[in-house]
């Protein structure tokens, strides 16, 4: 579990930095625009992963309210 926490602590900031640099260097975006789009990209990915985890957990329970 600690390895997953460490991986997430490296992956998401890394994704933010890579996407920001890519938008600035390759597409010539301003720093402000690149930061906004990069943060939204990371937030969207986190939301998709959290929703997927919730669906997996909910589908593995027969009765969500009473399953413990």
Phi and psi in radians as a Rosetta constraint file:
Dihedral C 1 N 2 CA 2 C 2 CIRCULARHARMONIC -1.161 0.35
Dihedral N 2 CA 2 C 2 N 3 CIRCULARHARMONIC -0.577 0.35
Dihedral C 2 N 3 CA 3 C 3 CIRCULARHARMONIC -1.148 0.35
Dihedral N 3 CA 3 C 3 N 4 CIRCULARHARMONIC -0.670 0.35
Dihedral C 3 N 4 CA 4 C 4 CIRCULARHARMONIC -1.138 0.35
Dihedral N 4 CA 4 C 4 N 5 CIRCULARHARMONIC -0.695 0.35
Dihedral C 4 N 5 CA 5 C 5 CIRCULARHARMONIC -1.100 0.35
Dihedral N 5 CA 5 C 5 N 6 CIRCULARHARMONIC -0.767 0.35
Dihedral C 5 N 6 CA 6 C 6 CIRCULARHARMONIC -1.134 0.35
Dihedral N 6 CA 6 C 6 N 7 CIRCULARHARMONIC -0.716 0.35
Dihedral C 6 N 7 CA 7 C 7 CIRCULARHARMONIC -1.113 0.35
Dihedral N 7 CA 7 C 7 N 8 CIRCULARHARMONIC -0.744 0.35
Dihedral C 7 N 8 CA 8 C 8 CIRCULARHARMONIC -1.164 0.35
Dihedral N 8 CA 8 C 8 N 9 CIRCULARHARMONIC -0.584 0.35
Dihedral C 8 N 9 CA 9 C 9 CIRCULARHARMONIC -1.205 0.35
Dihedral N 9 CA 9 C 9 N 10 CIRCULARHARMONIC -0.374 0.35
Dihedral C 9 N 10 CA 10 C 10 CIRCULARHARMONIC -1.691 0.35
Dihedral N 10 CA 10 C 10 N 11 CIRCULARHARMONIC -0.701 0.35
Dihedral C 10 N 11 CA 11 C 11 CIRCULARHARMONIC -1.144 0.35
Dihedral N 11 CA 11 C 11 N 12 CIRCULARHARMONIC -0.903 0.35
Dihedral C 11 N 12 CA 12 C 12 CIRCULARHARMONIC -1.194 0.35
Dihedral N 12 CA 12 C 12 N 13 CIRCULARHARMONIC -0.796 0.35
Dihedral C 12 N 13 CA 13 C 13 CIRCULARHARMONIC -1.108 0.35
Dihedral N 13 CA 13 C 13 N 14 CIRCULARHARMONIC -0.616 0.35
Dihedral C 13 N 14 CA 14 C 14 CIRCULARHARMONIC -1.117 0.35
Dihedral N 14 CA 14 C 14 N 15 CIRCULARHARMONIC -0.743 0.35
Dihedral C 14 N 15 CA 15 C 15 CIRCULARHARMONIC -1.075 0.35
Dihedral N 15 CA 15 C 15 N 16 CIRCULARHARMONIC -0.714 0.35
Dihedral C 15 N 16 CA 16 C 16 CIRCULARHARMONIC -1.066 0.35
Dihedral N 16 CA 16 C 16 N 17 CIRCULARHARMONIC -0.842 0.35
Dihedral C 16 N 17 CA 17 C 17 CIRCULARHARMONIC -1.137 0.35
Dihedral N 17 CA 17 C 17 N 18 CIRCULARHARMONIC -0.745 0.35
Dihedral C 17 N 18 CA 18 C 18 CIRCULARHARMONIC -1.138 0.35
Dihedral N 18 CA 18 C 18 N 19 CIRCULARHARMONIC -0.774 0.35
Dihedral C 18 N 19 CA 19 C 19 CIRCULARHARMONIC -1.185 0.35
Dihedral N 19 CA 19 C 19 N 20 CIRCULARHARMONIC -0.650 0.35
Dihedral C 19 N 20 CA 20 C 20 CIRCULARHARMONIC -1.121 0.35
Dihedral N 20 CA 20 C 20 N 21 CIRCULARHARMONIC -0.819 0.35
Dihedral C 20 N 21 CA 21 C 21 CIRCULARHARMONIC -1.099 0.35
Dihedral N 21 CA 21 C 21 N 22 CIRCULARHARMONIC -0.707 0.35
Dihedral C 21 N 22 CA 22 C 22 CIRCULARHARMONIC -1.106 0.35
Dihedral N 22 CA 22 C 22 N 23 CIRCULARHARMONIC -0.789 0.35
Dihedral C 22 N 23 CA 23 C 23 CIRCULARHARMONIC -1.134 0.35
Dihedral N 23 CA 23 C 23 N 24 CIRCULARHARMONIC -0.640 0.35
Dihedral C 23 N 24 CA 24 C 24 CIRCULARHARMONIC -1.276 0.35
Dihedral N 24 CA 24 C 24 N 25 CIRCULARHARMONIC -0.838 0.35
Dihedral C 24 N 25 CA 25 C 25 CIRCULARHARMONIC -1.364 0.35
Dihedral N 25 CA 25 C 25 N 26 CIRCULARHARMONIC -0.879 0.35
Dihedral C 25 N 26 CA 26 C 26 CIRCULARHARMONIC -1.392 0.35
Dihedral N 26 CA 26 C 26 N 27 CIRCULARHARMONIC -0.655 0.35
Dihedral C 26 N 27 CA 27 C 27 CIRCULARHARMONIC -1.776 0.35
Dihedral N 27 CA 27 C 27 N 28 CIRCULARHARMONIC -0.172 0.35
Dihedral C 27 N 28 CA 28 C 28 CIRCULARHARMONIC 1.265 0.35
Dihedral N 28 CA 28 C 28 N 29 CIRCULARHARMONIC 0.464 0.35
Dihedral C 28 N 29 CA 29 C 29 CIRCULARHARMONIC -1.301 0.35
Dihedral N 29 CA 29 C 29 N 30 CIRCULARHARMONIC 2.725 0.35
Dihedral C 29 N 30 CA 30 C 30 CIRCULARHARMONIC -1.250 0.35
Dihedral N 30 CA 30 C 30 N 31 CIRCULARHARMONIC 2.829 0.35
Dihedral C 30 N 31 CA 31 C 31 CIRCULARHARMONIC -1.093 0.35
Dihedral N 31 CA 31 C 31 N 32 CIRCULARHARMONIC -0.709 0.35
Dihedral C 31 N 32 CA 32 C 32 CIRCULARHARMONIC -1.067 0.35
Dihedral N 32 CA 32 C 32 N 33 CIRCULARHARMONIC -0.813 0.35
Dihedral C 32 N 33 CA 33 C 33 CIRCULARHARMONIC -1.129 0.35
Dihedral N 33 CA 33 C 33 N 34 CIRCULARHARMONIC -0.724 0.35
Dihedral C 33 N 34 CA 34 C 34 CIRCULARHARMONIC -1.130 0.35
Dihedral N 34 CA 34 C 34 N 35 CIRCULARHARMONIC -0.675 0.35
Dihedral C 34 N 35 CA 35 C 35 CIRCULARHARMONIC -1.149 0.35
Dihedral N 35 CA 35 C 35 N 36 CIRCULARHARMONIC -0.758 0.35
Dihedral C 35 N 36 CA 36 C 36 CIRCULARHARMONIC -1.098 0.35
Dihedral N 36 CA 36 C 36 N 37 CIRCULARHARMONIC -0.839 0.35
Dihedral C 36 N 37 CA 37 C 37 CIRCULARHARMONIC -1.165 0.35
Dihedral N 37 CA 37 C 37 N 38 CIRCULARHARMONIC -0.697 0.35
Dihedral C 37 N 38 CA 38 C 38 CIRCULARHARMONIC -1.135 0.35
Dihedral N 38 CA 38 C 38 N 39 CIRCULARHARMONIC -0.737 0.35
Dihedral C 38 N 39 CA 39 C 39 CIRCULARHARMONIC -1.167 0.35
Dihedral N 39 CA 39 C 39 N 40 CIRCULARHARMONIC -0.629 0.35
Dihedral C 39 N 40 CA 40 C 40 CIRCULARHARMONIC -1.212 0.35
Dihedral N 40 CA 40 C 40 N 41 CIRCULARHARMONIC -0.620 0.35
Dihedral C 40 N 41 CA 41 C 41 CIRCULARHARMONIC -1.091 0.35
Dihedral N 41 CA 41 C 41 N 42 CIRCULARHARMONIC -0.829 0.35
Dihedral C 41 N 42 CA 42 C 42 CIRCULARHARMONIC -1.139 0.35
Dihedral N 42 CA 42 C 42 N 43 CIRCULARHARMONIC -0.743 0.35
Dihedral C 42 N 43 CA 43 C 43 CIRCULARHARMONIC -1.096 0.35
Dihedral N 43 CA 43 C 43 N 44 CIRCULARHARMONIC -0.696 0.35
Dihedral C 43 N 44 CA 44 C 44 CIRCULARHARMONIC -1.134 0.35
Dihedral N 44 CA 44 C 44 N 45 CIRCULARHARMONIC -0.739 0.35
Dihedral C 44 N 45 CA 45 C 45 CIRCULARHARMONIC -1.119 0.35
Dihedral N 45 CA 45 C 45 N 46 CIRCULARHARMONIC -0.722 0.35
Dihedral C 45 N 46 CA 46 C 46 CIRCULARHARMONIC -1.110 0.35
Dihedral N 46 CA 46 C 46 N 47 CIRCULARHARMONIC -0.678 0.35
Dihedral C 46 N 47 CA 47 C 47 CIRCULARHARMONIC -1.155 0.35
Dihedral N 47 CA 47 C 47 N 48 CIRCULARHARMONIC -0.729 0.35
Dihedral C 47 N 48 CA 48 C 48 CIRCULARHARMONIC -1.115 0.35
Dihedral N 48 CA 48 C 48 N 49 CIRCULARHARMONIC -0.748 0.35
Dihedral C 48 N 49 CA 49 C 49 CIRCULARHARMONIC -1.163 0.35
Dihedral N 49 CA 49 C 49 N 50 CIRCULARHARMONIC -0.700 0.35
Dihedral C 49 N 50 CA 50 C 50 CIRCULARHARMONIC -1.162 0.35
Dihedral N 50 CA 50 C 50 N 51 CIRCULARHARMONIC -0.715 0.35
Dihedral C 50 N 51 CA 51 C 51 CIRCULARHARMONIC -1.144 0.35
Dihedral N 51 CA 51 C 51 N 52 CIRCULARHARMONIC -0.693 0.35
Dihedral C 51 N 52 CA 52 C 52 CIRCULARHARMONIC -1.113 0.35
Dihedral N 52 CA 52 C 52 N 53 CIRCULARHARMONIC -0.749 0.35
Dihedral C 52 N 53 CA 53 C 53 CIRCULARHARMONIC -1.099 0.35
Dihedral N 53 CA 53 C 53 N 54 CIRCULARHARMONIC -0.706 0.35
Dihedral C 53 N 54 CA 54 C 54 CIRCULARHARMONIC -1.104 0.35
Dihedral N 54 CA 54 C 54 N 55 CIRCULARHARMONIC -0.708 0.35
Dihedral C 54 N 55 CA 55 C 55 CIRCULARHARMONIC -1.139 0.35
Dihedral N 55 CA 55 C 55 N 56 CIRCULARHARMONIC -0.712 0.35
Dihedral C 55 N 56 CA 56 C 56 CIRCULARHARMONIC -1.110 0.35
Dihedral N 56 CA 56 C 56 N 57 CIRCULARHARMONIC -0.770 0.35
Dihedral C 56 N 57 CA 57 C 57 CIRCULARHARMONIC -1.153 0.35
Dihedral N 57 CA 57 C 57 N 58 CIRCULARHARMONIC -0.789 0.35
Dihedral C 57 N 58 CA 58 C 58 CIRCULARHARMONIC -1.142 0.35
Dihedral N 58 CA 58 C 58 N 59 CIRCULARHARMONIC -0.629 0.35
Dihedral C 58 N 59 CA 59 C 59 CIRCULARHARMONIC -1.318 0.35
Dihedral N 59 CA 59 C 59 N 60 CIRCULARHARMONIC -0.313 0.35
Dihedral C 59 N 60 CA 60 C 60 CIRCULARHARMONIC -1.509 0.35
Dihedral N 60 CA 60 C 60 N 61 CIRCULARHARMONIC -0.123 0.35
Dihedral C 60 N 61 CA 61 C 61 CIRCULARHARMONIC -1.802 0.35
Dihedral N 61 CA 61 C 61 N 62 CIRCULARHARMONIC 2.410 0.35
Dihedral C 61 N 62 CA 62 C 62 CIRCULARHARMONIC -1.324 0.35
Dihedral N 62 CA 62 C 62 N 63 CIRCULARHARMONIC -0.759 0.35
Dihedral C 62 N 63 CA 63 C 63 CIRCULARHARMONIC -2.275 0.35
Dihedral N 63 CA 63 C 63 N 64 CIRCULARHARMONIC 1.833 0.35
Dihedral C 63 N 64 CA 64 C 64 CIRCULARHARMONIC -1.093 0.35
Dihedral N 64 CA 64 C 64 N 65 CIRCULARHARMONIC -0.662 0.35
Dihedral C 64 N 65 CA 65 C 65 CIRCULARHARMONIC -1.280 0.35
Dihedral N 65 CA 65 C 65 N 66 CIRCULARHARMONIC -0.583 0.35
Dihedral C 65 N 66 CA 66 C 66 CIRCULARHARMONIC -1.862 0.35
Dihedral N 66 CA 66 C 66 N 67 CIRCULARHARMONIC -0.236 0.35
Dihedral C 66 N 67 CA 67 C 67 CIRCULARHARMONIC -1.293 0.35
Dihedral N 67 CA 67 C 67 N 68 CIRCULARHARMONIC 2.213 0.35
